[in-house]
Amino acid sequence: MNVSEQIRQIVSNPGKYPLMESLQDNMQITYYGSADDQYDLYPDNASKLANIYFIGETYVSQLRRTEDPRIFIQMVPGENQNKDIEGREKMFSSYVGGVTGHTIEALQQQGSDRLLAYINYATYVTPTGKPCVQLGYQELQFTLAEAANRGWIAGNAETYYQNGIRADMEFYGVTREEIEEFLAKPVNIYQGNNEKGLRQIREQKYVTLFQNSGYQAFFEQRRTGVPEFSVGEGNANGKIPLRWMYPTREKQYNEANLKAALQSQFNGSDDINDVMWFIK
């Protein structure tokens, strides 16, 4: 497929392939807050705690490590987490997510004990919520940053990297001062066109996909391995699956073509751990 060459041709020919230039160009679903058009995560009943959504530690730890102000907008810390810590350290260390490799029972207990960060019902999960971005300027900037980092295009990877962060923080209403403070932190300064810089790009792209773009965050992680997902007792498979099984109806109504597809792709196997061609 020569993906790198295709990307180079797209970026070098904006007349033929115009790219998004700001958040205003995002392809997104906007919710209006009416009874039949509410944000997907908004509770259907008066008891918000009955539908509470805890945040995964994979995501929380990224924001905590980089002292990301988006953490205060997207979630609320568990009330009983780090109660004895004072000052700025408590601001971030109090946010602890659920480790997805743990069992459901363990996570439920930690949630009941008010130890886990949960989604912010005051500013994030409202009837209108945030637009659901299907394809966004933020994501595009990180895609271009990766392409520049890997030498596929001539653009400046650091500029794309910073553009992506700025755009997503603006999407959440983070102030300009907070954005620049975040970018100036040593942990967030772009490390160059190398593996460290590439990891930064992929981590920030993962953050950008929070509660947006459907399964895109999982697709990106499967492609890059960034960030690492927890594997433990809660993973019956013993590792992160690589593909979905074909629907049962395909076996019922399209068996001949299904078998042909499985033979072509996986030598007849139909397993969640089979490696698809585009991630080999």
MIVO-836777 format. One line per 3 residues: number of its first residue (from 1); for each residue x, y, z of C-alpha. Coordinates in nm, 4 decimals, always signed. Last residue first. Example, Ala and Ser with C-alpha at 12.3 -4.5 7.8 and 13.67 -1.06 7.14 Angstrom:
BEGIN
2 = +1.3670/-0.1060/+0.7140 ~ +1.2300/-0.4500/+0.7800
END
This chain:
BEGIN
280 = +0.1438/-0.7380/+1.1241 ~ -0.1119/-0.4761/+1.2169 ~ -0.2648/-0.4303/+0.8714
277 = -0.2798/-0.8033/+0.7951 ~ -0.4910/-0.8991/+1.0910 ~ -0.3300/-1.0948/+1.3716
274 = -0.5493/-1.3727/+1.5182 ~ -0.5980/-1.3328/+1.8935 ~ -0.9784/-1.3084/+1.8806
271 = -0.9885/-1.6456/+1.7019 ~ -1.1394/-1.7610/+1.3736 ~ -0.8743/-1.9853/+1.2166
268 = -0.9048/-2.0996/+0.8541 ~ -0.5555/-2.0021/+0.7423 ~ -0.6018/-1.6619/+0.9062
265 = -0.6871/-1.4114/+0.6352 ~ -0.7589/-1.6154/+0.3210 ~ -0.8995/-1.9137/+0.5087
262 = -1.1101/-1.6883/+0.7275 ~ -1.2456/-1.5076/+0.4231 ~ -1.3280/-1.8330/+0.2437
259 = -1.4988/-1.9698/+0.5541 ~ -1.7094/-1.6543/+0.5793 ~ -1.7924/-1.6661/+0.2092
256 = -1.9312/-2.0192/+0.2425 ~ -2.1068/-1.9506/+0.5726 ~ -2.3053/-1.6448/+0.4682
253 = -2.6439/-1.6870/+0.6345 ~ -2.5888/-1.8587/+0.9680 ~ -2.2146/-1.8124/+1.0077
250 = -2.2478/-1.4485/+0.9048 ~ -2.5389/-1.4134/+1.1457 ~ -2.3086/-1.5091/+1.4315
247 = -2.1034/-1.1932/+1.3766 ~ -1.7347/-1.2345/+1.2827 ~ -1.5102/-1.2357/+1.5875
244 = -1.3468/-0.9071/+1.6776 ~ -0.9731/-0.8577/+1.6471 ~ -0.6474/-0.8225/+1.8389
241 = -0.7528/-0.9266/+2.1882 ~ -0.5480/-0.7933/+2.4839 ~ -0.3946/-1.0798/+2.6809
238 = -0.4936/-1.3588/+2.9196 ~ -0.8237/-1.4094/+2.7374 ~ -1.0204/-1.4007/+3.0608
235 = -0.8800/-1.0549/+3.1250 ~ -1.0030/-0.9523/+3.4706 ~ -0.7356/-1.1575/+3.6418
232 = -0.4646/-0.9501/+3.4801 ~ -0.3632/-0.7556/+3.1701 ~ -0.3302/-0.3777/+3.1860
229 = -0.3042/-0.1895/+2.8576 ~ +0.0271/-0.0370/+2.7512 ~ -0.0156/+0.3070/+2.5933
226 = +0.0916/+0.2817/+2.3195 ~ +0.1178/-0.0616/+2.1523 ~ +0.1227/+0.1142/+1.8141
223 = -0.1428/-0.0451/+1.5948 ~ -0.3489/-0.2031/+1.8728 ~ -0.3291/+0.1191/+2.0677
220 = -0.4495/+0.3164/+1.7666 ~ -0.7419/+0.0795/+1.7062 ~ -0.8327/+0.0989/+2.0754
217 = -0.8380/+0.4805/+2.0676 ~ -1.0412/+0.4687/+1.7446 ~ -1.3163/+0.2543/+1.8973
214 = -1.5763/+0.5333/+1.8953 ~ -1.4214/+0.8645/+1.7929 ~ -1.4580/+1.0371/+2.1292
211 = -1.4731/+0.9487/+2.4975 ~ -1.1001/+1.0325/+2.5273 ~ -0.9464/+1.0377/+2.1755
208 = -0.7221/+1.3357/+2.2510 ~ -0.5586/+1.1456/+2.5344 ~ -0.4589/+0.8679/+2.2920
205 = -0.3125/+1.1280/+2.0566 ~ -0.1102/+1.2612/+2.3479 ~ +0.0363/+0.9183/+2.4137
202 = +0.1098/+0.8597/+2.0457 ~ +0.2911/+1.1900/+2.0064 ~ +0.4911/+1.1388/+2.3241
199 = +0.5874/+0.7893/+2.2061 ~ +0.7131/+0.9301/+1.8777 ~ +0.9243/+1.1845/+2.0622
196 = +1.0877/+0.9150/+2.2700 ~ +1.1397/+0.6954/+1.9631 ~ +1.3161/+0.9729/+1.7724
193 = +1.2288/+1.2927/+1.5926 ~ +1.2712/+1.5134/+1.8967 ~ +1.1898/+1.5049/+2.2687
190 = +0.8852/+1.7311/+2.2547 ~ +0.8489/+1.9169/+2.5841 ~ +0.5757/+1.7503/+2.7906
187 = +0.7837/+1.6016/+3.0742 ~ +0.9890/+1.9220/+3.0948 ~ +0.6759/+2.1324/+3.1617
184 = +0.6536/+2.4177/+2.9118 ~ +0.3633/+2.2638/+2.7190 ~ +0.1515/+2.2486/+3.0352
181 = +0.2225/+2.6107/+3.1266 ~ +0.1326/+2.7143/+2.7717 ~ -0.2000/+2.5337/+2.7949
178 = -0.2769/+2.6700/+3.1411 ~ -0.2188/+3.0268/+3.0212 ~ -0.4375/+2.9721/+2.7156
175 = -0.7241/+2.8561/+2.9338 ~ -0.8617/+2.5011/+2.9117 ~ -1.2097/+2.5033/+2.7566
172 = -1.2310/+2.1346/+2.6694 ~ -1.1944/+2.1852/+2.2929 ~ -0.9233/+2.4417/+2.3688
169 = -0.7297/+2.1620/+2.5394 ~ -0.7762/+1.9482/+2.2304 ~ -0.6536/+2.2210/+1.9985
166 = -0.3507/+2.3100/+2.2085 ~ -0.2393/+1.9479/+2.2359 ~ -0.2758/+1.8842/+1.8633
163 = -0.0997/+2.2068/+1.7688 ~ +0.1871/+2.1199/+2.0042 ~ +0.2471/+1.7881/+1.8326
160 = +0.2067/+1.9414/+1.4851 ~ +0.4656/+2.2057/+1.5718 ~ +0.7006/+1.9466/+1.7217
157 = +0.6744/+1.7262/+1.4118 ~ +0.7761/+2.0077/+1.1761 ~ +0.6649/+1.9207/+0.8232
154 = +0.8766/+1.7458/+0.5578 ~ +0.6636/+1.4307/+0.5335 ~ +0.7382/+1.0603/+0.5783
151 = +1.0401/+1.1208/+0.7992 ~ +0.9153/+0.9150/+1.0949 ~ +0.8697/+1.2202/+1.3171
148 = +0.6974/+1.4046/+1.0324 ~ +0.4447/+1.1230/+0.9851 ~ +0.3901/+1.1003/+1.3595
145 = +0.3275/+1.4736/+1.3838 ~ +0.0905/+1.4554/+1.0864 ~ -0.1163/+1.1907/+1.2647
142 = -0.0967/+1.4000/+1.5812 ~ -0.2327/+1.7017/+1.3967 ~ -0.5096/+1.4947/+1.2372
139 = -0.6317/+1.3729/+1.5754 ~ -0.6723/+1.7298/+1.6992 ~ -0.8402/+1.8440/+1.3761
136 = -1.1055/+1.5811/+1.4311 ~ -1.2725/+1.2829/+1.2703 ~ -1.5689/+1.1269/+1.4478
133 = -1.5770/+1.3794/+1.7288 ~ -1.8654/+1.3269/+1.9702 ~ -1.9568/+1.6802/+2.0746
130 = -1.9269/+1.7369/+2.4486 ~ -2.2089/+1.6899/+2.6962 ~ -2.5445/+1.8313/+2.5857
127 = -2.7473/+1.6691/+2.8640 ~ -2.4474/+1.7158/+3.0975 ~ -2.1672/+1.4667/+3.1506
124 = -1.8658/+1.6956/+3.1358 ~ -1.9033/+1.9911/+3.3715 ~ -2.1016/+1.8712/+3.6735
121 = -2.1226/+1.4980/+3.6022 ~ -1.7458/+1.4600/+3.5931 ~ -1.6569/+1.0994/+3.5140
118 = -1.5204/+0.9004/+3.8013 ~ -1.1905/+0.8770/+3.9807 ~ -1.1691/+0.5672/+4.1964
115 = -1.1318/+0.5342/+4.5741 ~ -1.4929/+0.5944/+4.6759 ~ -1.5151/+0.2648/+4.8718
112 = -1.8008/+0.1608/+4.6431 ~ -1.5720/+0.2198/+4.3467 ~ -1.2951/+0.0129/+4.4983
109 = -1.5486/-0.2636/+4.5647 ~ -1.6813/-0.2521/+4.2090 ~ -1.3275/-0.2671/+4.0746
106 = -1.2478/-0.5746/+4.2823 ~ -1.5683/-0.7497/+4.1733 ~ -1.5079/-0.6679/+3.8075
103 = -1.1673/-0.8352/+3.8334 ~ -0.8508/-0.6336/+3.7867 ~ -0.6832/-0.6014/+3.4468
100 = -0.8719/-0.2774/+3.3867 ~ -0.6952/-0.1008/+3.6689 ~ -0.9542/+0.1497/+3.7927
97 = -0.8419/+0.5083/+3.8029 ~ -0.6618/+0.7208/+4.0592 ~ -0.6956/+1.0988/+4.0778
94 = -0.5899/+1.2073/+4.4256 ~ -0.2296/+1.2273/+4.3044 ~ -0.3150/+1.5214/+4.0798
91 = -0.4441/+1.7939/+4.3100 ~ -0.2970/+1.6211/+4.6139 ~ +0.0531/+1.7156/+4.5060
88 = -0.0586/+2.0771/+4.4785 ~ -0.1314/+2.1069/+4.8483 ~ -0.2047/+1.8395/+5.1063
85 = -0.2088/+1.4603/+5.1233 ~ -0.4043/+1.2934/+5.4040 ~ -0.7193/+1.2219/+5.2023
82 = -0.5257/+1.0366/+4.9341 ~ -0.8398/+0.8775/+4.7823 ~ -1.1560/+0.8773/+4.9929
79 = -1.3575/+1.1194/+4.7781 ~ -1.2583/+0.9453/+4.4555 ~ -1.1341/+1.2140/+4.2204
76 = -1.3695/+1.3903/+3.9742 ~ -1.3336/+1.3613/+3.5981 ~ -1.3197/+1.5283/+3.2584
73 = -1.2673/+1.8896/+3.3550 ~ -1.0102/+1.8512/+3.6329 ~ -0.8130/+1.5899/+3.4346
70 = -0.7958/+1.8250/+3.1352 ~ -0.5445/+2.0256/+3.3376 ~ -0.2695/+1.7694/+3.2553
67 = -0.0080/+1.7203/+3.5243 ~ +0.2005/+1.5021/+3.2887 ~ +0.2006/+1.1988/+3.5182
64 = -0.1601/+1.2531/+3.6328 ~ -0.2915/+1.2836/+3.2796 ~ -0.1211/+0.9621/+3.1696
61 = -0.2140/+0.7835/+3.4931 ~ -0.5818/+0.8632/+3.4404 ~ -0.5894/+0.6985/+3.0962
58 = -0.4373/+0.3636/+3.1883 ~ -0.6080/+0.3924/+3.5278 ~ -0.9490/+0.3541/+3.3657
55 = -1.2195/+0.6065/+3.4560 ~ -1.5247/+0.5194/+3.6635 ~ -1.8691/+0.5741/+3.5134
52 = -2.1595/+0.6183/+3.7519 ~ -2.4998/+0.4988/+3.6347 ~ -2.6660/+0.4375/+3.9708
49 = -2.4624/+0.7234/+4.1155 ~ -2.6437/+0.9631/+3.8850 ~ -2.9772/+0.8761/+4.0430
46 = -3.2325/+1.0943/+3.8628 ~ -3.2683/+0.8585/+3.5679 ~ -3.1402/+0.8211/+3.2140
43 = -2.7868/+0.9219/+3.3097 ~ -2.5903/+1.1293/+3.0529 ~ -2.3257/+0.9085/+2.8928
40 = -2.4726/+0.9225/+2.5420 ~ -2.5243/+1.3001/+2.5408 ~ -2.8921/+1.3747/+2.4982
37 = -3.1090/+1.3948/+2.1863 ~ -3.4502/+1.2393/+2.2589 ~ -3.5265/+1.4331/+2.5778
34 = -3.3604/+1.7474/+2.4439 ~ -2.9968/+1.8191/+2.5263 ~ -2.8849/+1.9419/+2.1848
31 = -2.6073/+1.6909/+2.1215 ~ -2.3472/+1.7613/+1.8549 ~ -2.2017/+1.4809/+1.6429
28 = -1.8633/+1.5594/+1.4924 ~ -1.6664/+1.6108/+1.1731 ~ -1.4241/+1.8753/+1.2915
25 = -1.3611/+2.1743/+1.0639 ~ -1.4305/+2.4310/+1.3356 ~ -1.1580/+2.2688/+1.5430
22 = -0.9050/+2.4166/+1.3015 ~ -0.7361/+2.3750/+0.9610 ~ -0.8734/+2.0443/+0.8368
19 = -0.6878/+1.9176/+0.5319 ~ -0.7478/+1.9913/+0.1644 ~ -0.6418/+1.7042/-0.0653
16 = -0.6392/+1.8257/-0.4251 ~ -0.5376/+2.1833/-0.3522 ~ -0.3537/+2.0716/-0.0410
13 = -0.1042/+1.8695/-0.2491 ~ +0.2083/+1.8034/-0.0416 ~ +0.0172/+1.6622/+0.2544
10 = -0.1802/+1.4136/+0.0434 ~ +0.1232/+1.3012/-0.1591 ~ +0.3313/+1.2444/+0.1551
7 = +0.0501/+1.0459/+0.3148 ~ +0.0278/+0.8208/+0.0090 ~ +0.4043/+0.7758/+0.0083
4 = +0.4084/+0.6721/+0.3735 ~ +0.1212/+0.4300/+0.3196 ~ +0.3006/+0.2296/+0.0509
1 = +0.0000/+0.0000/+0.0000
END
